Amino acid sequence: MKKPLLVLTAISLSLSAILTPISASAALPSTVEGQAIPSLAPMLEKVTPAVVSVLVEGKKNATQQSIPEQFRFFFGPDTPVQALPERPFRGLGSGVIVDAQNGYIVTNYHVINDADKIQVALSDGREVKATLIGGDKLSDIAIIKLDKKISGLTQIKIADSDRLRVGDFAVAIGNPFGLGQTVTSGIISALGRSGLNIENFENFIQTDAAINTGNSGGALVDLNGELVGINTAILGPNGGNVGIGFAIPSNMVKSLTDQIIEFGGVKRGILGILGGEITPDLAEAMGYNSSKGAFVSQVLPKSAADKAGIKAGDVLVSINGKSIDTFGELRAKIATIGAGKTVELGLVRDGKTLNKSVILGEAEQMQANASDLHPGLEGAKFSNTDSSDAIAGVKITGIAKGSPAENYQLQQGDIIIGVNRTRVKNLAQMKKVLDEKTNILALNIQRGDQTLYLVVK
Protein backbone atom coordinates (compact mmCIF):
# COMPACT_ATOMS: atom_id res chain seq x y z
CA MET A 1 0.00 0.00 0.00
CA LYS A 2 2.96 2.35 0.45
CA LYS A 3 4.23 2.32 -3.12
CA PRO A 4 1.18 3.97 -4.75
CA LEU A 5 1.21 6.60 -2.01
CA LEU A 6 4.88 7.37 -2.66
CA VAL A 7 4.26 7.63 -6.39
CA LEU A 8 1.38 10.04 -5.88
CA THR A 9 3.50 12.09 -3.50
CA ALA A 10 6.32 12.28 -6.02
CA ILE A 11 3.93 13.43 -8.72
CA SER A 12 2.43 16.11 -6.51
CA LEU A 13 5.88 17.34 -5.54
CA SER A 14 6.99 17.53 -9.14
CA LEU A 15 3.85 19.44 -10.07
CA SER A 16 4.46 21.78 -7.16
CA ALA A 17 7.99 22.46 -8.39
CA ILE A 18 6.74 23.26 -11.85
CA LEU A 19 3.98 25.57 -10.66
CA THR A 20 5.94 27.40 -7.95
CA PRO A 21 7.45 30.11 -10.21
CA ILE A 22 3.97 31.30 -11.25
CA SER A 23 2.71 34.15 -9.13
CA ALA A 24 -0.49 33.44 -7.24
CA SER A 25 -1.93 36.70 -8.52
CA ALA A 26 -1.03 36.04 -12.17
CA ALA A 27 -4.12 35.58 -14.33
CA LEU A 28 -4.26 32.86 -16.95
CA PRO A 29 -4.55 34.25 -20.50
CA SER A 30 -8.07 34.32 -21.95
CA THR A 31 -6.85 34.60 -25.52
CA VAL A 32 -3.99 33.31 -27.63
CA GLU A 33 -3.01 35.40 -30.66
CA GLY A 34 -6.31 37.23 -30.38
CA GLN A 35 -8.41 34.06 -30.32
CA ALA A 36 -10.50 33.16 -27.26
CA ILE A 37 -9.44 29.95 -25.53
CA PRO A 38 -12.42 27.55 -25.60
CA SER A 39 -13.58 26.38 -22.18
CA LEU A 40 -16.46 24.34 -20.83
CA ALA A 41 -16.22 26.09 -17.46
CA PRO A 42 -18.94 28.74 -18.00
CA MET A 43 -21.47 26.10 -19.06
CA LEU A 44 -20.52 23.69 -16.26
CA GLU A 45 -20.82 26.38 -13.60
CA LYS A 46 -24.50 26.62 -14.51
CA VAL A 47 -25.32 22.94 -14.94
CA THR A 48 -23.28 21.04 -12.31
CA PRO A 49 -25.49 22.17 -9.36
CA ALA A 50 -28.29 20.12 -10.98
CA VAL A 51 -26.29 16.87 -10.62
CA VAL A 52 -26.34 15.19 -7.20
CA SER A 53 -24.91 12.14 -5.44
CA VAL A 54 -27.34 9.44 -4.34
CA LEU A 55 -26.41 7.31 -1.34
CA VAL A 56 -28.58 4.29 -0.51
CA GLU A 57 -28.83 1.71 2.25
CA GLY A 58 -30.91 -1.44 2.39
CA LYS A 59 -30.99 -5.20 2.66
CA LYS A 60 -30.75 -7.84 -0.06
CA ASN A 61 -31.43 -11.55 -0.12
CA ALA A 62 -28.39 -13.59 -1.08
CA THR A 63 -28.64 -17.08 -2.57
CA GLN A 64 -26.36 -20.06 -2.72
CA GLN A 65 -26.41 -23.50 -4.25
CA SER A 66 -27.76 -26.04 -1.76
CA ILE A 67 -25.18 -28.53 -3.07
CA PRO A 68 -21.48 -27.64 -2.70
CA GLU A 69 -19.69 -26.63 -5.91
CA GLN A 70 -17.29 -29.61 -5.82
CA PHE A 71 -20.23 -32.05 -5.92
CA ARG A 72 -22.36 -30.32 -8.58
CA PHE A 73 -20.73 -32.44 -11.32
CA PHE A 74 -22.73 -35.40 -10.02
CA PHE A 75 -26.03 -33.55 -9.72
CA GLY A 76 -26.01 -31.40 -12.88
CA PRO A 77 -26.15 -27.64 -13.29
CA ASP A 78 -29.81 -27.20 -12.27
CA THR A 79 -29.23 -27.73 -8.58
CA PRO A 80 -31.62 -26.21 -6.02
CA VAL A 81 -30.89 -22.70 -4.81
CA GLN A 82 -31.56 -21.74 -1.20
CA ALA A 83 -31.98 -18.25 0.19
CA LEU A 84 -29.53 -16.84 2.69
CA PRO A 85 -30.51 -14.31 5.39
CA GLU A 86 -30.86 -10.72 4.25
CA ARG A 87 -27.61 -8.80 4.29
CA PRO A 88 -27.25 -5.03 4.60
CA PHE A 89 -25.71 -3.12 1.71
CA ARG A 90 -24.71 0.42 0.84
CA GLY A 91 -24.65 1.87 -2.63
CA LEU A 92 -23.64 5.04 -4.37
CA GLY A 93 -24.80 6.60 -7.60
CA SER A 94 -25.76 9.90 -9.15
CA GLY A 95 -28.96 11.76 -9.96
CA VAL A 96 -30.21 14.79 -11.88
CA ILE A 97 -32.65 17.42 -10.61
CA VAL A 98 -35.43 17.71 -13.20
CA ASP A 99 -37.93 19.70 -11.10
CA ALA A 100 -36.40 22.11 -8.57
CA GLN A 101 -39.74 23.38 -7.27
CA ASN A 102 -41.02 19.94 -6.27
CA GLY A 103 -37.62 18.35 -5.55
CA TYR A 104 -37.86 15.60 -8.20
CA ILE A 105 -34.63 13.83 -9.12
CA VAL A 106 -34.19 11.25 -11.87
CA THR A 107 -31.72 8.39 -11.42
CA ASN A 108 -31.31 4.77 -12.51
CA TYR A 109 -33.60 2.10 -11.14
CA HIS A 110 -30.62 -0.10 -10.32
CA VAL A 111 -29.20 2.67 -8.11
CA ILE A 112 -32.18 2.70 -5.72
CA ASN A 113 -33.39 -0.88 -6.10
CA ASP A 114 -33.98 -2.54 -2.68
CA ALA A 115 -33.03 0.69 -0.88
CA ASP A 116 -34.64 1.36 2.51
CA LYS A 117 -32.92 4.71 2.94
CA ILE A 118 -32.05 7.25 0.24
CA GLN A 119 -29.80 10.22 0.96
CA VAL A 120 -29.08 12.94 -1.59
CA ALA A 121 -25.89 15.00 -1.42
CA LEU A 122 -26.19 18.30 -3.29
CA SER A 123 -23.25 19.85 -5.10
CA ASP A 124 -22.95 22.53 -2.37
CA GLY A 125 -22.49 19.89 0.35
CA ARG A 126 -26.02 19.85 1.79
CA GLU A 127 -27.52 16.41 2.43
CA VAL A 128 -31.24 15.66 2.30
CA LYS A 129 -33.28 12.49 2.70
CA ALA A 130 -35.36 11.40 -0.28
CA THR A 131 -38.27 9.06 -1.00
CA LEU A 132 -38.82 6.82 -4.00
CA ILE A 133 -41.79 7.98 -6.09
CA GLY A 134 -41.61 5.14 -8.59
CA GLY A 135 -39.43 3.41 -11.12
CA ASP A 136 -39.30 1.18 -14.15
CA LYS A 137 -36.90 -1.75 -14.00
CA LEU A 138 -37.10 -2.61 -17.71
CA SER A 139 -35.95 0.84 -18.80
CA ASP A 140 -33.79 1.41 -15.66
CA ILE A 141 -35.29 4.78 -14.73
CA ALA A 142 -36.56 5.94 -11.31
CA ILE A 143 -37.79 9.16 -9.73
CA ILE A 144 -37.01 10.15 -6.14
CA LYS A 145 -38.25 13.22 -4.29
CA LEU A 146 -36.52 15.26 -1.60
CA ASP A 147 -38.33 14.91 1.73
CA LYS A 148 -38.28 18.63 2.44
CA LYS A 149 -38.34 21.90 0.55
CA ILE A 150 -34.83 23.06 -0.32
CA SER A 151 -34.05 26.58 -1.47
CA GLY A 152 -31.63 27.39 -4.26
CA LEU A 153 -32.01 24.15 -6.24
CA THR A 154 -31.00 24.13 -9.89
CA GLN A 155 -32.89 22.00 -12.40
CA ILE A 156 -31.50 20.91 -15.71
CA LYS A 157 -33.03 21.78 -19.07
CA ILE A 158 -33.94 18.72 -21.13
CA ALA A 159 -32.83 18.64 -24.77
CA ASP A 160 -34.38 16.81 -27.72
CA SER A 161 -32.20 13.69 -27.91
CA ASP A 162 -33.59 12.83 -31.35
CA ARG A 163 -31.55 15.74 -32.71
CA LEU A 164 -28.24 14.18 -31.64
CA ARG A 165 -25.72 13.19 -34.28
CA VAL A 166 -22.71 10.93 -34.08
CA GLY A 167 -19.73 13.21 -33.50
CA ASP A 168 -21.56 15.76 -31.35
CA PHE A 169 -19.61 16.72 -28.23
CA ALA A 170 -20.88 15.31 -24.93
CA VAL A 171 -20.03 15.89 -21.27
CA ALA A 172 -20.67 13.35 -18.49
CA ILE A 173 -21.24 14.57 -14.92
CA GLY A 174 -21.47 12.24 -11.95
CA ASN A 175 -19.86 10.80 -8.85
CA PRO A 176 -17.49 8.00 -9.95
CA PHE A 177 -16.11 5.76 -7.21
CA GLY A 178 -17.44 8.19 -4.59
CA LEU A 179 -14.74 10.72 -5.40
CA GLY A 180 -17.22 13.58 -5.60
CA GLN A 181 -18.62 15.44 -8.55
CA THR A 182 -16.50 14.73 -11.64
CA VAL A 183 -16.76 15.97 -15.21
CA THR A 184 -15.48 14.12 -18.29
CA SER A 185 -15.90 14.93 -21.96
CA GLY A 186 -16.04 13.13 -25.28
CA ILE A 187 -18.34 12.71 -28.24
CA ILE A 188 -21.47 10.81 -29.20
CA SER A 189 -19.99 7.57 -30.52
CA ALA A 190 -23.19 5.88 -31.72
CA LEU A 191 -26.98 6.07 -31.41
CA GLY A 192 -29.71 3.47 -30.98
CA ARG A 193 -27.55 0.86 -29.27
CA SER A 194 -29.43 -2.19 -27.96
CA GLY A 195 -28.85 -5.85 -27.22
CA LEU A 196 -26.99 -5.41 -23.91
CA ASN A 197 -29.91 -7.10 -22.15
CA ILE A 198 -32.60 -8.39 -24.48
CA GLU A 199 -35.18 -8.42 -21.67
CA ASN A 200 -35.02 -4.64 -21.28
CA PHE A 201 -36.09 -1.69 -23.42
CA GLU A 202 -32.87 -0.28 -24.80
CA ASN A 203 -32.15 2.59 -27.14
CA PHE A 204 -28.82 3.77 -25.75
CA ILE A 205 -26.63 6.68 -26.67
CA GLN A 206 -23.03 5.47 -26.80
CA THR A 207 -20.28 7.90 -25.73
CA ASP A 208 -16.55 7.83 -25.11
CA ALA A 209 -16.83 10.37 -22.29
CA ALA A 210 -15.37 8.49 -19.31
CA ILE A 211 -18.12 6.77 -17.28
CA ASN A 212 -17.27 4.63 -14.26
CA THR A 213 -18.89 2.99 -11.26
CA GLY A 214 -20.89 5.63 -9.42
CA ASN A 215 -21.72 7.58 -12.57
CA SER A 216 -25.02 5.68 -12.91
CA GLY A 217 -27.91 8.11 -12.88
CA GLY A 218 -25.71 11.09 -13.72
CA ALA A 219 -26.09 13.54 -16.57
CA LEU A 220 -24.87 13.43 -20.14
CA VAL A 221 -25.14 16.98 -21.45
CA ASP A 222 -24.45 18.82 -24.69
CA LEU A 223 -22.35 21.97 -25.04
CA ASN A 224 -25.42 24.06 -24.18
CA GLY A 225 -25.59 22.37 -20.79
CA GLU A 226 -28.85 20.62 -21.67
CA LEU A 227 -29.58 17.02 -20.69
CA VAL A 228 -29.31 14.58 -23.60
CA GLY A 229 -29.10 11.37 -21.56
CA ILE A 230 -28.86 9.62 -18.19
CA ASN A 231 -25.58 7.70 -17.82
CA THR A 232 -26.44 4.08 -17.16
CA ALA A 233 -23.92 1.42 -18.17
CA ILE A 234 -20.39 0.76 -19.35
CA LEU A 235 -18.76 -1.96 -21.37
CA GLY A 236 -15.40 -2.81 -19.86
CA PRO A 237 -13.49 -5.27 -17.70
CA ASN A 238 -13.88 -5.03 -13.91
CA GLY A 239 -16.20 -2.03 -14.16
CA GLY A 240 -13.47 0.24 -15.52
CA ASN A 241 -13.81 2.77 -18.31
CA VAL A 242 -12.57 1.76 -21.77
CA GLY A 243 -14.29 4.53 -23.69
CA ILE A 244 -17.60 2.73 -24.22
CA GLY A 245 -20.37 4.13 -22.06
CA PHE A 246 -24.15 4.14 -22.50
CA ALA A 247 -26.84 6.65 -21.62
CA ILE A 248 -30.64 6.55 -21.81
CA PRO A 249 -31.81 9.26 -24.26
CA SER A 250 -33.44 12.31 -22.70
CA ASN A 251 -36.66 11.96 -24.71
CA MET A 252 -37.11 8.48 -23.30
CA VAL A 253 -36.31 9.77 -19.80
CA LYS A 254 -38.83 12.61 -20.11
CA SER A 255 -41.64 10.30 -21.20
CA LEU A 256 -40.95 7.81 -18.42
CA THR A 257 -40.54 10.36 -15.62
CA ASP A 258 -43.74 12.17 -16.58
CA GLN A 259 -45.63 8.86 -16.32
CA ILE A 260 -43.98 7.89 -13.01
CA ILE A 261 -44.81 11.27 -11.43
CA GLU A 262 -48.42 11.12 -12.67
CA PHE A 263 -49.23 7.43 -12.18
CA GLY A 264 -46.56 6.11 -9.80
CA GLY A 265 -45.38 3.77 -12.54
CA VAL A 266 -45.10 3.39 -16.30
CA LYS A 267 -48.18 2.78 -18.45
CA ARG A 268 -46.33 0.69 -20.99
CA GLY A 269 -47.37 1.34 -24.59
CA ILE A 270 -47.76 -1.63 -26.92
CA LEU A 271 -48.11 -1.78 -30.70
CA GLY A 272 -48.93 -5.46 -31.12
CA ILE A 273 -46.43 -6.63 -33.72
CA LEU A 274 -43.69 -9.21 -34.03
CA GLY A 275 -40.65 -8.57 -36.18
CA GLY A 276 -36.94 -7.95 -36.31
CA GLU A 277 -34.06 -6.10 -37.90
CA ILE A 278 -33.59 -5.52 -41.63
CA THR A 279 -30.83 -7.80 -42.94
CA PRO A 280 -29.31 -7.49 -46.43
CA ASP A 281 -30.95 -10.76 -47.49
CA LEU A 282 -34.33 -9.68 -46.14
CA ALA A 283 -34.07 -6.26 -47.80
CA GLU A 284 -33.27 -7.90 -51.15
CA ALA A 285 -36.12 -10.39 -50.82
CA MET A 286 -38.60 -7.62 -49.95
CA GLY A 287 -37.33 -5.22 -52.63
CA TYR A 288 -36.36 -2.72 -49.95
CA ASN A 289 -33.27 -0.64 -50.71
CA SER A 290 -32.14 0.22 -47.18
CA SER A 291 -30.83 -1.53 -44.07
CA LYS A 292 -32.65 0.82 -41.69
CA GLY A 293 -36.07 0.33 -40.18
CA ALA A 294 -38.09 -2.31 -38.32
CA PHE A 295 -39.49 -5.28 -40.23
CA VAL A 296 -43.01 -6.46 -39.31
CA SER A 297 -43.33 -10.23 -39.56
CA GLN A 298 -46.69 -10.57 -37.79
CA VAL A 299 -49.51 -8.31 -36.59
CA LEU A 300 -51.43 -9.55 -33.56
CA PRO A 301 -55.22 -9.66 -34.03
CA LYS A 302 -57.19 -6.77 -32.47
CA SER A 303 -53.95 -5.02 -31.48
CA ALA A 304 -53.24 -1.32 -31.90
CA ALA A 305 -51.28 -2.07 -35.08
CA ASP A 306 -54.09 -4.22 -36.47
CA LYS A 307 -56.68 -1.50 -35.85
CA ALA A 308 -54.41 1.06 -37.57
CA GLY A 309 -54.02 -1.07 -40.70
CA ILE A 310 -50.38 -2.11 -40.31
CA LYS A 311 -49.67 -5.38 -42.13
CA ALA A 312 -47.08 -8.15 -42.06
CA GLY A 313 -44.29 -7.29 -44.50
CA ASP A 314 -44.37 -3.58 -43.71
CA VAL A 315 -41.13 -1.82 -42.78
CA LEU A 316 -41.62 0.84 -40.11
CA VAL A 317 -39.23 3.72 -40.72
CA SER A 318 -40.34 6.61 -38.47
CA ILE A 319 -42.21 7.59 -35.31
CA ASN A 320 -43.83 11.03 -35.19
CA GLY A 321 -41.75 12.13 -38.15
CA LYS A 322 -38.42 11.01 -36.64
CA SER A 323 -36.60 8.15 -38.31
CA ILE A 324 -35.93 4.82 -36.60
CA ASP A 325 -32.98 2.63 -37.56
CA THR A 326 -33.65 -0.68 -35.80
CA PHE A 327 -36.42 -2.85 -34.38
CA GLY A 328 -34.84 -2.44 -30.94
CA GLU A 329 -35.17 1.34 -31.22
CA LEU A 330 -38.83 0.99 -32.25
CA ARG A 331 -39.52 -1.38 -29.35
CA ALA A 332 -37.93 0.92 -26.77
CA LYS A 333 -39.65 4.08 -28.03
CA ILE A 334 -43.11 2.51 -28.25
CA ALA A 335 -42.78 0.94 -24.79
CA THR A 336 -41.85 4.24 -23.17
CA ILE A 337 -44.22 6.61 -25.00
CA GLY A 338 -47.14 5.44 -22.86
CA ALA A 339 -50.40 3.58 -23.33
CA GLY A 340 -53.25 5.53 -24.89
CA LYS A 341 -50.96 7.95 -26.71
CA THR A 342 -51.41 8.53 -30.44
CA VAL A 343 -48.33 8.16 -32.62
CA GLU A 344 -47.76 8.68 -36.31
CA LEU A 345 -45.88 5.78 -37.88
CA GLY A 346 -44.16 6.04 -41.25
CA LEU A 347 -43.82 2.78 -43.15
CA VAL A 348 -42.79 1.35 -46.49
CA ARG A 349 -45.15 -1.14 -48.17
CA ASP A 350 -44.44 -2.54 -51.62
CA GLY A 351 -42.05 0.30 -52.32
CA LYS A 352 -44.59 2.98 -51.35
CA THR A 353 -44.31 5.29 -48.33
CA LEU A 354 -47.41 5.43 -46.09
CA ASN A 355 -48.35 7.03 -42.77
CA LYS A 356 -50.53 5.41 -40.14
CA SER A 357 -51.99 6.96 -36.99
CA VAL A 358 -51.92 4.48 -34.09
CA ILE A 359 -53.41 4.66 -30.59
CA LEU A 360 -51.07 2.56 -28.45
CA GLY A 361 -52.51 -0.21 -26.34
CA GLU A 362 -51.49 -1.02 -22.78
CA ALA A 363 -49.01 -3.81 -22.15
CA GLU A 364 -49.87 -6.64 -19.83
CA GLN A 365 -47.03 -5.62 -17.51
CA MET A 366 -49.29 -2.88 -16.16
CA GLN A 367 -51.58 -5.55 -14.68
CA ALA A 368 -50.84 -7.26 -11.40
CA ASN A 369 -51.92 -10.55 -9.90
CA ALA A 370 -53.47 -9.99 -6.50
CA SER A 371 -51.85 -13.09 -5.00
CA ASP A 372 -48.56 -11.23 -5.21
CA LEU A 373 -50.03 -8.44 -3.10
CA HIS A 374 -52.10 -10.17 -0.37
CA PRO A 375 -53.40 -13.77 0.08
CA GLY A 376 -56.97 -12.55 0.61
CA LEU A 377 -56.93 -10.91 -2.82
CA GLU A 378 -56.02 -14.08 -4.68
CA GLY A 379 -58.08 -14.56 -7.81
CA ALA A 380 -58.33 -10.87 -8.67
CA LYS A 381 -56.48 -8.99 -11.40
CA PHE A 382 -55.70 -5.30 -11.21
CA SER A 383 -54.67 -2.48 -13.49
CA ASN A 384 -54.36 1.27 -13.16
CA THR A 385 -57.43 3.29 -14.10
CA ASP A 386 -57.32 5.42 -17.24
CA SER A 387 -58.94 8.59 -18.54
CA SER A 388 -62.23 6.77 -19.21
CA ASP A 389 -62.72 6.05 -15.50
CA ALA A 390 -64.48 8.54 -13.25
CA ILE A 391 -61.82 8.42 -10.53
CA ALA A 392 -58.14 7.52 -10.23
CA GLY A 393 -57.38 4.27 -8.43
CA VAL A 394 -56.71 0.56 -8.91
CA LYS A 395 -59.29 -1.16 -11.10
CA ILE A 396 -60.28 -4.82 -10.70
CA THR A 397 -60.20 -6.24 -14.23
CA GLY A 398 -61.09 -9.83 -13.42
CA ILE A 399 -62.25 -12.16 -10.61
CA ALA A 400 -61.78 -15.94 -10.63
CA LYS A 401 -64.83 -17.94 -9.56
CA GLY A 402 -64.56 -19.49 -6.11
CA SER A 403 -61.44 -17.46 -5.30
CA PRO A 404 -60.76 -15.65 -1.99
CA ALA A 405 -61.33 -12.34 -3.78
CA GLU A 406 -64.83 -13.42 -4.84
CA ASN A 407 -65.56 -14.70 -1.33
CA TYR A 408 -64.71 -11.26 0.03
CA GLN A 409 -67.31 -9.84 -2.42
CA LEU A 410 -64.88 -8.01 -4.68
CA GLN A 411 -66.32 -7.49 -8.17
CA GLN A 412 -64.96 -6.87 -11.63
CA GLY A 413 -65.10 -3.14 -12.33
CA ASP A 414 -64.54 -2.11 -8.70
CA ILE A 415 -62.04 0.70 -8.27
CA ILE A 416 -59.95 0.60 -5.09
CA ILE A 417 -59.36 4.21 -3.99
CA GLY A 418 -58.03 3.59 -0.47
CA VAL A 419 -56.28 0.93 1.60
CA ASN A 420 -56.29 1.14 5.41
CA ARG A 421 -57.24 4.85 5.33
CA THR A 422 -54.48 5.64 2.82
CA ARG A 423 -55.57 7.12 -0.52
CA VAL A 424 -54.20 5.16 -3.47
CA LYS A 425 -54.33 6.35 -7.07
CA ASN A 426 -52.36 3.58 -8.78
CA LEU A 427 -50.80 0.14 -8.38
CA ALA A 428 -47.47 1.52 -7.20
CA GLN A 429 -49.11 3.37 -4.29
CA MET A 430 -51.26 0.36 -3.40
CA LYS A 431 -48.26 -1.96 -3.45
CA LYS A 432 -46.36 0.43 -1.17
CA VAL A 433 -49.16 0.20 1.43
CA LEU A 434 -49.35 -3.57 1.11
CA ASP A 435 -45.59 -3.91 1.48
CA GLU A 436 -46.14 -3.18 5.16
CA LYS A 437 -47.47 -6.76 5.37
CA THR A 438 -50.76 -5.85 7.06
CA ASN A 439 -52.91 -8.88 7.91
CA ILE A 440 -56.28 -7.13 7.63
CA LEU A 441 -57.11 -4.82 4.73
CA ALA A 442 -59.83 -2.19 4.82
CA LEU A 443 -60.47 -1.45 1.15
CA ASN A 444 -62.26 1.75 0.21
CA ILE A 445 -63.99 0.93 -3.07
CA GLN A 446 -65.83 2.94 -5.70
CA ARG A 447 -68.53 0.72 -7.22
CA GLY A 448 -70.57 2.60 -9.76
CA ASP A 449 -72.03 5.61 -7.95
CA GLN A 450 -71.49 4.07 -4.52
CA THR A 451 -68.54 4.17 -2.13
CA LEU A 452 -68.15 1.24 0.27
CA TYR A 453 -65.65 -0.54 2.52
CA LEU A 454 -64.73 -4.21 2.33
CA VAL A 455 -62.61 -5.96 4.95
CA VAL A 456 -60.17 -8.57 3.61
CA LYS A 457 -58.25 -10.89 5.95
N, C-alpha and C positions, 0 to 999 in steps of 0.2 A: 504493500500500500504506500510505501514511502517514495518509490521511484516516480510514479505519476505526479506526486506532489512536488518533488524536486524539479521535474521538468517544467511544470506550470510556473513555479517560482522563477526559474531561469528565464522563461519567456517573458514574464512580467517585468523582471529586472532589465532585460534587454530592451523592452519597449520603453521602460522608464528612461533608460539612458538616451534613447533616440529622441524622446519627446522633451527632455529636460531643457535644451537650448531655446525652445519656443516660449516666448513670454506668455504668461497667463492672461494678459490683457490683449494679446494680439488677436485680431479677428481673422477668421478664415476668409479667403477671397470668395466673392459671390459670382465673379465672372472671370473668364480666361479669354484673353484676346478679344474682349468686348462681347463675348457670348456668355449667357447665363449658364451656370452649372446646374444641370437637372438634378432634382432631389424629390424624393417621395415624402420628405418630412412634413411639409405643409398639409398634405392630404391626410397623413397618418395621425397628425395631432388632432384632427377633427374626428376621425373614425375609430381610433383605438379605444376611447372610453366606452364604446358600445360593445366591446368584446370582454367577456368575464371568464373567470375560472369557476368551475363547478366541482365541488367536493362532495362525495357521497359516502354514506355508511349503511350497511345492511347485513343480512345473513343469507347465505346460499346453501342449498342442499348439495352435498358432494355424493358421488356414487363410486362404487368399486365392484369389480367382478367378484361374485361369491365363491369362485374357484380360483385358487392361486395361479399366477401366470405360468409357472413351470409345469403345471398339470393340464393346461388348457389344450395341449396337443391331443390329449386323449378324449376330451369332451367336445371338441369342435369350437369354432369361433363364436357361436350364438349361445354363450353361457349366460346364466341368469345374472342380473345386475341388482345389487342391493343398495339401499340408500344409507348414507352415513348421517350422523347428526349434523344439524345446521352449523355452519361456521361463519363467524363474523368476517366481513371484508371491508376494505376502504378503496375508493376509486377516485380518479381525478380526470377531468375533461375540461372542455371549454363550452361556452355558450355565447349567443348573440342577442342583444336587446332589440326586439322588434317593435315593442310598444312601451315607451317610457312612461306614459301616463298611467297605465294599468300594471306596469311591472312584468310584462310578459317577456320570456326569454326562450329562444329556440335552441335546442341541442340535439344530440343523437339519442335515439331510444336506448342504444346499448350503454350509454354513459349512465343513465339513471335506472336501468333495469334492476329490479330487486332492492332498490334503495329504500331504507326506512327514514333516513335523514338526508336532506339536501341543503348544502351551504353554498352560497354564492359569494365569491370575492370579487369586488369591483376593482376597476383599474386604479382607483385612488386609494385602495387599501381597506375600504369599508367592507365588512362582512355581514350578510343578511341571510336568514333562513328562507327557504323557498318550498313550495308545494307543487307536486305534480298535477297538472291539469288534465293531461291525457297524452297518449302517444300511439304510434303505429309501428309495430315491430317489422312488418314486411317492407316498409320504406325507410325504416331507421330514423324516424323523426319524432321528437317529443316537445311538448311545451310545458315549462314550469313558470310559476308566478311567485314573485317576492311576497313574503308574508306581511310586509308593512310598506307604507308609502315612503319612498325615498326621493329626496329632492336632488335636482341636478343630474338626473339620468340622461344619457344620450342614446337615442335609438338610431339604427342604421337605415339608410334608404335602400330599398330593394330594386335592383335593376331587372331588365328584361333579359333573362338568360338565353332566350332564343336568338338574340342578336349577336351572341358570341361567335367569334371565328377562331379557327386554329391559328396560333401566332399572336393573338392578343396578349398583352401583358397582364399578369395576375399577381396578387399579393396575398399570402396566407398569414393570418393572425391567430394566435392561440397560446396555449400554455404547455409546451412540450416538456415531458419528463418532470413537470412540477417546477421548472426553473423560474416561472413567472412569464409575463406577457412577452412574446417573441414574434418578430416579423421576418418573413422570408419572401423572396420574390422569384418569379419565373414567368413562364408563358402558359397559355392554354395549349396542351400537347395533342389533345384529341377530344371529340365530342361523341355523345351517345354510346359510351362504353357500357357493356352489360356482360353477363355470363360469369361474374365472380361468385354468385350464389343464385342458382337458377330458381330457387324457391321465392326469392324476393323480387320486388319491382325496382329495376335498375335502369338508370339512364344517366350514367355518371359523366361529369366533366373530368378529364384527365389533365393533370398539371405537373410540371417539374419543380414548382415551388416546394421547398423542403417541408414535408409533413411527417411528424413523428408521433409516438405514443404521447397522449395528452392533448394533441391537437384536435381530437374528435369533438365535433360540435362547434368548432371555431369558424371564423369567417374567411371566405375567399372573396376578395374584392377586386374591382377594376381600378384603373388609374384615376377615376372620379371619386373613389372611396365608396362606391355603391356595391351592395352585396350581390354577387353572382352565383355563390354556392356555399354550402355548409360542408366543411372538410369532414370526411367520414372514414376513409380507409387508405391503406398503403399496400403496395406490393413490394415486399422485400424480406430478406432473411432476418430472423430474430427481431422483427418489429423496427428495423432501422430504415432510414430513408435511402433510397437508391434512385430518386428522381422520378418515381411513378406514384403519384398520389391521386386520390379520387374525391370528388365533391358532388353532393346532390344539388342539381340546378335550382336557382332561386325561384323560378316559376313553379316548380314542383313543390318547393318548400312553402311558398305563399299559399298555394291551393290547400295543402295539407294542414297548415297551421290555422287557416281560417276555419276549416271544418272542425278541427280539434277544439278551438275556442268556442265555437257555436254549439257543437253537439257532444263534446267530450270524447269524441273518437272520429274515425274516418268513415264516411259513407262511400264505400268503395264503388266506383263506377264500373259497369261491365258492358261490353259491346255484344258479346255472344258469337264469337267466331273462333275457329281453329285455323292455324296457319304456320308460317315460318318465314325464314329469310329468302331473299332472291339469290339463287345460285346462277352461275353462267349457263349451266345446262337447262335449268328451269326457264330462264329468261329466253333462251333460244327456242325452247319448245313452245312457249306461250307467245312468241313473236314480240317480246318486250325488249326494248333496246337500252335498258339501264340495269344496274345492279342495286339500285336504291329503291326502298319501299318495303311494304309488308304484304306478303302473298296470302290470300284467303283460300284455304283448302276446303273449309266447311263452314256453313252458317247454321247455327242452332235454331230449330223451329221456335217461333214466337218470341225470339230474342229481339233486342233493340236493333241489331243489324238487319234481321229478317224483316221487321216492320218498316225499316227505312229503304228496303229494296237492294241491299248489298247482296251479291251473289258469289258463289264459289268460283274461283278463277280470277276474281278482281284483284288488282294490286292497289293497295291504299298508299297514297303518296303525300298526303298533307292532312293536318288537323288545324282547323280555324285559319287556313291560309298559310300556315307555316309547315315547311316540308319535313317529312320524316324519312330517315335513312334505313331503319331496320325494324323488324317485328318487335324486338325487345324494347325499342324506343316507343313504339305504338302502345305496347302493353303497359309500360310504366306510366305514360301520359294519360291514357284512358282510366287506369286504376286510380289515379290521384286527382283527376278533375272533379269527381264527385257524382254520385248517383242523382238522376233527375236533371242534370245539366244538358243543355242542347249544344252539340258540336257540329261543325261543318267539316265533312270528310271529303277530300279530293281523291279520286280513284281513276285508274286506267282500266277500261274494259274493251277488249277487241280493238286496241289501238286508239280508242277514243277517250278523251278526258271528260269525266262527269263529276258532279258535286252532289252529295247527299247530306241532308240534315237529319241528325240522329239524336234522339232523347235517350241518354244512357240509363240502363237498368241498374239495379242494386245487386251487388254480389252477395252470395250466400254467407260470406264471412261476417256480414253485419248482423246475422242472426245468431242467437245463442241458445244452447240447450239448457233448460232450467236445472237439470240434474247436476250441472257443473256449478250452480249457484247455491242451491239449498235442496236437501232431500225431499222436503215437503212440496217442492215445485216440480218434481219429476213428472215428465209427460207433457210439459208445456214447452212451447217455442216462443221466443221473443224477438222483436226487432225494434229499432228506434222508430218513433212516429215520423211522419213527413208532413209536408205542407197541406195535404188533403185532410189531415186530422184536426179536430177542433182545439186540441190542447197538446202541449209537448209532454212526452213521457215515454214509457216502455210498453209497447203494444204486444198483446198475446196473439200470435199468428196461427196457433194450432194447439189442440188439446187431445191427447191420446185417451181413448175410452178405457175406463177402469183404472186410470192412473191416479196417484196421490193428488195431482193438481185438480183433476175432475172431482175427486172426493171432497176437496176443500172448496168446491163450487166456483172455481175459476172458469171463465168462459172465453171462447175465441172472440176477439174484438175488444176485450177489456183493455183499458189503458191504465197502467200503474203509474200514479203521480206522486206517491209517497211511500216510504218504508220506514217504520218505527219513528214516525213524526219528522222524518227528514224528506224534504222535497227532492224528487228525482226527475230529471228531464230527459235522461238517456241511459243506455245500458252501462256506460262507464261509471256514471254516478251511482246507479243501482248496485253495480258490482262492488264499488268502494264501500258502500254501507254493509253489504253482505260479507265482505272480507273480514268483518269484525266477528264472524262466526257466532251470530246470535241464534239461539235455539228457537225462539218464538218470533214470528214475523207478523207485524200489524201492517197490512197492505191497504193503502188508501187508493181506491180504484174509481175511475170514471167509466161508467157503463151507460152508454147513451146519454140521456139528460140527467142521470142520477149519479150521486157520489156516495160511495159506501165503503165500509171497512170489512176486510176478511182477515181472520186470524189463522196463520199457518204454522204448524208445529213440526 
